[in-house]
């Protein structure tokens, strides 16, 4: 482990000798240059900025032990930094005299030390190999910003930096050798490990603890310029200005993202996120086009559908009397009152939906496989191919708790760990128990919404149609507003509100559990948190959809013997148009509401916060404000960084894939949302947020297996939706088997009579006392003795009356056969596509091997050359001695 190798050699882990005076930070007045990125001398670059409030000038705070402790810790921390070789310069705020800004500079020798520690790869020679151009790049290159505006990044052979091989690297200018992003990354590494207090053997360290304790108010690297105005500094690259104009500005919505510049400015971790989001959005265009075509097909054929015609026909649907859907207060009703619901169902429940569901199962496989290939190209271009987990440093929180010793199973050497095997088991068990408890709490909230649906359906059934009937202004809507639809819409809105409220609680719980588990590295921390949060969000967002798709209307009994929840609430039936319509309504409301709410949070809230902050802190607009104060007025990026951005998109990915058979427009909505999401995130990072600390990343982390799991589950859910939620299979069974002899008199396959075949008969004299409806107000209810309901059961007076008929078992067998056949076909297709599409292109594999070979050759030859240069004086002296001895012998 790297920590055990460097723990005694690095100055980071050495404290100031006991009794040594703490060095004071150099003070300097602001020189009036608002674009400067350097100390007052104009030579030392600012790599990081620390902000604190001078307690001596804060009249509201009592000068007590808290103030002295903060000041003592800050002075010790800054002294530790200077003891490590870091240079500091403090400047008082221009707009608020209570604030002090401490500028951090990393000298070249310190940079070299930590570049070796962090295994940072640096250029050794320009890459003279021909670049491989992918089909994706060939298609999109015409939409990239002009190279005259954003120059193409030069390509180099690189190698992990080593101080003793400095001459092997291309060091033309020491100040430009390490990019600002790399310098900030190393500065943050030191700040995270510098001690601020020592009590005996206990060492407290890290800027994160000081920020949490109020010792410092902020810590951040600097933006290189204003986002909307070019810097006047001659050496400033103005990368932030370029990113805003060519990427974040609304006028650039049609342009591809300048990923190389994003990665250079923000680091690989943010770069890989925007690369994934852009690739996902491009792939969505195909799915959105096919889904829109499926929707148009359903919309244009809704009037010609045989079963919707039968429902709307006064001679067929108008003569069919349906049984009440609740006890006592619900009336009988005619089937043709659901004419509009039946037409809406035809838009989403048609044969095109089946084709689209199968297409989406193939699409998601292509998306994941092609993303792997594109990710491999990015890994090669961004030099993260050999980024290994063991190169990642330990989390400071983990290091601070390392009090137990164990033998490392790999190195067979002793190392410190934060807990014993028993303690780790207890922490994991506690975490799992807490996760399960909160998952059950989510399920309980879903049950609460279901109870609301059951209770409100009774009220809507009793009042809604009466109110619409006797209110002339609302009478035209009585064909569209059914009790089921009203219940579904209100329940969906309540579900969305509950989801948004509970998300705040789940976030805090998931973070607490993960902190308690104490993961070793930041990658392990984020992966653990990712799994917990996705599990919470999965249950939170999708549970109501799973209920509507696979449970609602499935166990309802029949009119004379309905099924009750808790012995009081009659289990709700599907809308007369089918549960698929309700699932579509649920999906559209949650997807749209979630997108609107997230955009409000990402756009409006940061803008308002920055506006208020500037108004409260900026005393006079005529004052010249330095770069570090301008950045302090921006919003900080949270500790989890991109976690919530990934989570938002992965939840959307689940809606697009898991339930797409019920809502073909989901990819189109996702496409529109993502086109906005890319620019909103870009605008947020470049204009409203402080510059993030650059981080290295090879891929999208734990989100990759989550996406693969969702893709596998999507095949089963869509097949089940088509089989058990839609009426596709009952229609096919009727068309191919029931509509012809011996089940009917016809000899030709037809859908005529399907509605009558799908409704069972119930004798109204078989109602029990609790469920017997009130028919006094029904003027058209004369001497009718039977009513109909959706099911396949034997009629009255049958030897097995009201039990499932043979037709029911035929349909069930067809549904199960459909699921098995479709799943096997789709899974086999997915497997073949995964096998046929390699994760890394062969040409890229060869190029990587070639570059590795040439890099080794270059380093070897450079080492030999360096060795010869070192040995040349020795060889010359030896040659002189030999010649002198030979001369002496001759004499």
JOMOWO-V706570 format. One record per pair of residues at least 4 apart in sequence whose ideal C-beta (glycine too) atoms are under 6 Angstrom apart, sorted by the first residue. I is the first residue (numbers start at 1). J is the second residue. D is the distance in whole Angstrom. If there is no record, write none. Layout:
I;J;D / I;J;D
This chain:
3;7;6 / 3;394;5 / 4;415;5 / 6;10;5 / 6;117;6 / 7;13;5 / 11;84;5 / 12;193;5 / 15;195;5 / 15;198;6 / 16;20;5 / 16;83;5 / 22;75;5 / 22;79;4 / 23;79;5 / 23;82;5 / 25;78;5 / 25;88;5 / 25;90;5 / 26;89;5 / 27;90;5 / 28;40;5 / 28;89;5 / 28;91;6 / 30;91;5 / 30;94;6 / 30;626;5 / 31;40;5 / 32;624;6 / 34;624;5 / 34;625;6 / 34;626;6 / 35;231;4 / 35;232;5 / 35;233;5 / 37;46;6 / 38;42;5 / 38;44;6 / 38;45;6 / 39;44;4 / 39;89;5 / 44;105;4 / 46;103;5 / 46;222;6 / 47;104;5 / 47;105;6 / 47;106;5 / 47;183;5 / 47;184;6 / 47;187;4 / 48;104;4 / 48;187;4 / 48;221;6 / 49;101;6 / 49;103;6 / 49;220;6 / 49;628;5 / 50;102;4 / 50;216;5 / 50;219;5 / 51;101;6 / 51;217;5 / 51;218;4 / 51;632;6 / 52;100;6 / 52;216;5 / 52;217;6 / 53;98;5 / 53;99;6 / 53;217;6 / 54;98;6 / 54;100;5 / 55;67;4 / 57;98;5 / 58;98;6 / 63;67;5 / 65;69;6 / 70;215;5 / 73;196;5 / 73;197;6 / 73;215;5 / 74;215;5 / 76;196;5 / 77;194;6 / 77;196;4 / 78;88;6 / 80;194;4 / 80;195;5 / 81;86;4 / 81;194;5 / 85;110;4 / 87;105;4 / 88;102;6 / 89;103;5 / 90;100;6 / 90;102;5 / 91;101;5 / 92;100;6 / 93;99;4 / 94;623;5 / 94;625;6 / 95;617;6 / 95;618;5 / 95;619;5 / 96;617;6 / 101;628;5 / 104;187;6 / 106;110;5 / 106;111;5 / 106;183;6 / 106;187;6 / 108;174;5 / 111;115;6 / 111;178;5 / 112;163;5 / 114;118;6 / 114;186;4 / 115;120;4 / 115;161;4 / 116;161;5 / 116;162;6 / 116;163;6 / 119;160;5 / 119;391;5 / 120;161;5 / 121;158;4 / 121;160;6 / 121;383;5 / 122;161;5 / 122;169;5 / 123;156;3 / 123;158;6 / 123;170;5 / 124;157;5 / 124;159;5 / 124;168;6 / 124;169;5 / 124;858;6 / 125;157;5 / 125;858;5 / 126;156;6 / 127;155;4 / 127;156;6 / 127;157;5 / 132;843;5 / 133;137;5 / 133;138;6 / 134;377;6 / 137;141;6 / 140;256;5 / 143;255;6 / 143;256;4 / 144;256;5 / 145;149;5 / 145;150;5 / 145;246;4 / 145;255;6 / 145;258;6 / 147;152;6 / 150;242;6 / 150;258;5 / 150;261;6 / 153;260;5 / 157;855;5 / 158;383;5 / 159;855;6 / 159;859;6 / 167;866;6 / 168;859;6 / 168;862;4 / 171;177;5 / 178;182;5 / 178;183;5 / 181;267;6 / 181;694;4 / 184;221;4 / 184;694;6 / 185;694;5 / 188;693;5 / 190;194;6 / 191;207;4 / 192;206;5 / 192;207;6 / 192;396;5 / 193;205;6 / 193;396;6 / 194;205;6 / 195;203;5 / 195;205;4 / 196;204;6 / 196;210;6 / 197;204;4 / 198;203;5 / 206;396;4 / 207;219;5 / 210;215;4 / 210;216;5 / 211;216;5 / 218;632;6 / 220;690;4 / 221;691;5 / 222;627;6 / 222;631;6 / 223;240;5 / 223;631;6 / 223;691;5 / 224;236;6 / 224;239;6 / 224;240;5 / 225;231;4 / 225;236;6 / 225;238;5 / 225;240;5 / 225;241;5 / 227;240;5 / 227;244;4 / 227;686;5 / 227;687;5 / 230;238;5 / 230;241;5 / 231;236;4 / 231;238;5 / 239;265;5 / 240;686;6 / 242;246;6 / 243;247;5 / 243;686;5 / 244;248;5 / 244;249;6 / 244;686;5 / 245;249;5 / 246;252;6 / 246;258;6 / 247;257;6 / 247;258;6 / 247;682;5 / 248;682;4 / 248;683;4 / 248;686;5 / 253;679;6 / 257;274;6 / 257;278;5 / 259;271;6 / 259;275;5 / 262;266;6 / 262;271;5 / 262;274;6 / 263;268;6 / 263;271;3 / 263;382;6 / 266;270;4 / 266;692;6 / 267;694;3 / 267;695;5 / 268;272;6 / 268;382;6 / 268;384;6 / 268;696;5 / 268;697;5 / 269;695;4 / 269;697;4 / 272;697;5 / 273;642;5 / 275;378;6 / 276;700;5 / 277;678;6 / 279;371;6 / 279;374;6 / 281;674;4 / 283;367;5 / 284;288;6 / 284;667;5 / 284;670;6 / 284;671;4 / 287;363;5 / 287;667;4 / 288;667;4 / 288;668;4 / 288;671;4 / 290;359;6 / 291;664;4 / 291;665;6 / 291;667;5 / 291;668;6 / 292;668;6 / 294;352;4 / 294;356;4 / 294;664;4 / 295;664;5 / 295;665;5 / 297;352;5 / 298;347;4 / 298;350;5 / 299;347;5 / 302;343;5 / 302;346;4 / 302;347;6 / 305;346;4 / 306;751;4 / 307;754;5 / 307;755;6 / 308;342;4 / 308;343;5 / 308;346;5 / 309;313;6 / 310;316;5 / 310;755;4 / 311;317;4 / 311;335;6 / 311;339;6 / 311;342;4 / 312;317;6 / 312;336;6 / 312;339;4 / 313;317;6 / 314;318;4 / 317;335;4 / 317;336;4 / 318;334;6 / 318;336;4 / 320;335;4 / 320;788;5 / 321;332;5 / 321;784;6 / 321;787;5 / 322;333;5 / 322;335;6 / 322;788;5 / 323;559;4 / 323;762;6 / 323;787;4 / 323;789;5 / 324;330;4 / 324;773;4 / 325;330;6 / 325;573;5 / 326;330;4 / 326;458;5 / 326;461;5 / 326;570;6 / 327;570;6 / 327;770;6 / 327;771;5 / 329;462;4 / 330;461;5 / 331;778;6 / 332;781;6 / 332;787;6 / 333;337;6 / 338;342;6 / 338;576;4 / 338;577;6 / 340;479;5 / 340;480;5 / 341;575;6 / 341;576;6 / 341;577;3 / 342;577;5 / 344;581;6 / 345;349;5 / 345;577;4 / 345;578;5 / 345;581;5 / 348;580;6 / 348;584;5 / 349;580;5 / 349;726;5 / 353;661;6 / 354;722;6 / 356;664;5 / 357;661;4 / 357;718;4 / 359;363;6 / 360;660;5 / 361;715;5 / 361;826;5 / 364;657;5 / 364;711;4 / 365;830;4 / 365;833;5 / 366;370;6 / 369;834;6 / 369;837;4 / 371;375;6 / 372;839;4 / 373;841;6 / 375;699;6 / 376;840;4 / 378;382;6 / 379;384;5 / 379;385;5 / 379;698;6 / 380;385;6 / 380;844;6 / 384;698;5 / 387;698;4 / 392;521;5 / 392;523;6 / 394;398;5 / 394;399;5 / 395;522;6 / 398;518;6 / 398;520;5 / 401;418;4 / 402;416;4 / 402;417;6 / 402;418;5 / 404;417;5 / 404;420;6 / 405;414;5 / 406;417;5 / 408;413;5 / 408;415;5 / 418;518;5 / 419;423;4 / 419;424;5 / 427;517;5 / 431;513;5 / 431;517;5 / 434;513;5 / 435;532;6 / 438;509;6 / 439;539;5 / 442;539;5 / 442;540;5 / 445;498;6 / 446;543;5 / 446;544;6 / 449;491;6 / 449;495;5 / 452;456;6 / 453;487;5 / 453;491;5 / 453;572;6 / 454;569;4 / 454;572;6 / 456;460;6 / 456;487;5 / 457;483;6 / 457;487;5 / 457;572;6 / 460;464;4 / 460;483;4 / 460;486;5 / 460;487;6 / 461;483;4 / 463;467;6 / 464;483;5 / 464;486;6 / 465;469;6 / 467;471;6 / 468;474;5 / 468;478;4 / 477;481;5 / 481;486;6 / 484;575;4 / 487;491;6 / 488;582;4 / 488;585;5 / 492;586;5 / 492;589;4 / 495;544;5 / 496;590;6 / 496;593;5 / 498;502;6 / 499;540;5 / 502;506;6 / 502;540;6 / 506;510;6 / 506;536;4 / 510;529;6 / 510;532;4 / 510;533;5 / 514;528;5 / 514;529;5 / 519;524;4 / 519;525;4 / 519;528;5 / 520;524;5 / 526;530;6 / 527;702;4 / 529;533;6 / 530;534;6 / 530;702;4 / 534;538;6 / 534;706;6 / 536;540;6 / 537;541;6 / 537;651;6 / 538;542;6 / 539;543;5 / 541;651;6 / 542;546;6 / 545;549;6 / 545;586;6 / 545;659;6 / 546;550;6 / 547;551;5 / 547;552;6 / 548;552;5 / 548;579;6 / 548;582;5 / 548;583;5 / 548;586;6 / 549;583;5 / 549;721;6 / 549;725;5 / 552;579;6 / 553;573;5 / 553;574;4 / 553;579;5 / 555;563;5 / 556;563;6 / 556;571;5 / 556;573;5 / 557;561;5 / 557;562;4 / 557;563;4 / 558;802;5 / 559;762;5 / 559;789;6 / 560;766;4 / 560;767;6 / 562;570;5 / 563;571;4 / 564;570;6 / 565;569;4 / 565;571;6 / 574;578;6 / 574;579;4 / 575;581;5 / 575;582;5 / 577;581;5 / 578;727;6 / 579;725;5 / 580;662;5 / 580;725;5 / 580;726;5 / 583;662;4 / 584;662;5 / 584;663;5 / 587;591;6 / 587;659;6 / 587;663;5 / 588;592;6 / 589;593;6 / 590;594;6 / 591;655;5 / 591;669;6 / 595;673;5 / 598;648;6 / 599;603;6 / 600;604;5 / 601;605;5 / 602;680;5 / 602;684;6 / 603;680;6 / 606;635;5 / 606;688;4 / 609;635;6 / 610;688;6 / 613;633;6 / 614;618;5 / 614;633;5 / 625;629;5 / 625;630;5 / 631;690;5 / 634;689;6 / 634;690;5 / 635;688;6 / 635;689;5 / 636;690;5 / 637;641;6 / 637;689;5 / 637;692;5 / 642;646;6 / 646;650;6 / 646;703;5 / 650;703;6 / 652;670;5 / 654;658;5 / 654;710;5 / 655;666;6 / 656;666;5 / 656;667;5 / 656;670;5 / 657;714;4 / 658;714;5 / 658;717;5 / 660;666;5 / 661;718;4 / 661;721;4 / 661;722;5 / 662;721;6 / 665;669;6 / 673;677;6 / 676;680;6 / 683;687;6 / 684;688;5 / 684;689;6 / 685;689;6 / 700;704;5 / 714;718;6 / 715;823;6 / 715;826;5 / 719;819;5 / 719;822;5 / 719;823;5 / 720;724;5 / 721;725;5 / 722;726;5 / 722;728;5 / 723;729;6 / 723;815;4 / 723;818;5 / 723;819;5 / 727;731;6 / 729;814;5 / 729;815;5 / 729;818;6 / 730;811;5 / 733;737;6 / 733;810;6 / 733;811;5 / 733;814;5 / 734;738;4 / 734;739;6 / 734;754;5 / 734;757;6 / 735;739;6 / 735;749;5 / 735;751;6 / 738;743;5 / 738;757;6 / 739;744;6 / 739;749;6 / 739;750;5 / 740;746;6 / 740;749;6 / 753;757;6 / 759;788;4 / 760;789;6 / 760;791;5 / 760;793;4 / 761;786;5 / 761;795;4 / 762;787;5 / 762;789;6 / 763;786;6 / 763;796;4 / 764;787;6 / 767;771;5 / 767;772;4 / 775;781;5 / 792;805;5 / 792;807;5 / 792;808;4 / 793;802;5 / 793;804;6 / 793;805;6 / 794;798;4 / 794;800;5 / 794;801;5 / 794;803;6 / 794;805;5 / 796;801;5 / 804;808;4 / 818;822;6 / 819;823;6 / 823;827;6 / 833;837;6 / 840;844;6 / 840;845;5 / 871;875;6
